[in-house]
Each structure stands twice: as C-alpha cells, then as structure tokens.
Amino acid sequence: MIAGMNEQDFIAYMIFGLVLNFLFSMLFGLYLSKNIGIQEMIKSKGDKEQSLFVSLSLFIPYAKMAITLYRVAILQIFFLNKGYTHKEFWMYMTSNRLNKVD
C-alpha cells in the first residue's frame, strides 16, 4: 500500500495527473504563444533552469498540474492585473535576470 491505497490505484492517479498536466501545459503554452508569438518566445527565452522540485514533481500525482496552475495564477494576479504584458511574464519565467523588457 502506498499512501493508503493499492499500488494500481496509485499508479492510475499518477497517470491521470500526468495526462492532466500535459493538457494544462499544452493549453498554457498555446495561450502564451498566441499572445507573445512563437518566434518572439524563442528569441527572448532566457537560460533559467527549473528547480529540482519541479523536476521531481513528476513522481507526485497532480503536482506538475498544480505547478502549471500556480504559474497561470502568477500570470493573472501579478502580471496582467498590474498592467504587465505576457512577454514580461515569459521573461520572468525563463530568465535569471530581472531586467525590464525592451
């Protein structure tokens, strides 16, 4: 037993969580590419690496999905509601530098 459930149930929850993560991640990526543009995203991508927690969250059911939804909340609450652009959010997520966008 893992976390109070059978191994098969736990694996099923993990797989469903990963499917939801990929769905939310793809939709969020499409949303950003629609608002920023794919060429602009490629050109302005920084060199920031993901933290170890984000990499390990693949093994925890629904954790990657929760991280993606957390990023969506950051975009809405801290960027769009304060008058920043999608491109500034992209720079924040992908760059170690906190400089203003051109």
N, C-alpha and C positions, 0 to 999 in steps of 0.2 A: 504494500500500500504506500502510496505517495500522497501526502497532504490529505489524508482521509479518504482517498478514492482509489479504485483499482488502476493499475498501470495503463490498461487500454483506454479507460475514460480520460486519464491524464494526458495521454498522447493525443486523443481526439480533441481535447481542449487546446492543446498546443498547436495542432494543425489548423484548427478553426481560427485561433488567434493569429497565426501567421498569414492565413488567407485574408483575414480582415485587415491586417497590417499592410499587405501588398495592395489591397484595394484602396485603402485610405491614402497610402503613399503615392500610388499612381494618380489618384484623383487630385491630391495636393500638388504633385508635380505638374500635372496638366494645367491646373489653375495658375500656378506660378509662371509656367511657360507661356500661357495665354496673355498674362498681364505684363510680363517682362520681355518675352521673346527668347527663343532658344539660342540664337546667335549671341545676344547680349548676355545671357546667363553663362554661356561657355566662355565668353571674353572676360567677364567680370568675376569668375569663380576664384575664390581665394585658395589658400593652402592649409586651411584649418582641418585637423584630423578629428574624427569622432572620438568621444571619450570611451574608456574601457567599459563603462556601464552600459552605454548604448550598444556596443558590440556583444556584450554578454546577455543583453535583454532578449535576444532571440530564443534563449532557452527557458524563459519565463512566459507562460501563457498570457497573452494580451499586453505584455509590457511594451513591445515595439509599437503597438497600436496606440497605447496611452501616450508614448513619447511623441508620435506623429500628431495626435490631437493636442498635446501640450504646445507643439510648435505652431499649430493653427491658432491656438488661443493667444500665443505671444504675438503672432502676426496681427490679429484683430485688435487686441487690447492695447498693446504697447507700440504698435507702429501705425496701423491705419486710423485708429481713433485719435491719435496725436498728430495726424497730418503728414506722416512719413509715407514713403512710397514702397511698393513691392520690391523695387530694386534695392532700396536701403535695407530692407529685411533680408534679402538674399546676401548682401554684403556682410551683414551681421552674422548670418548663419555659416558663411563659408570662409570668412577672413579672420585672422587673428588681430588685425589692426582695427581700431575703432574710429578710423578717419571718416570724414564726411565724404559722401559720394559726389563725383564730379557734377 
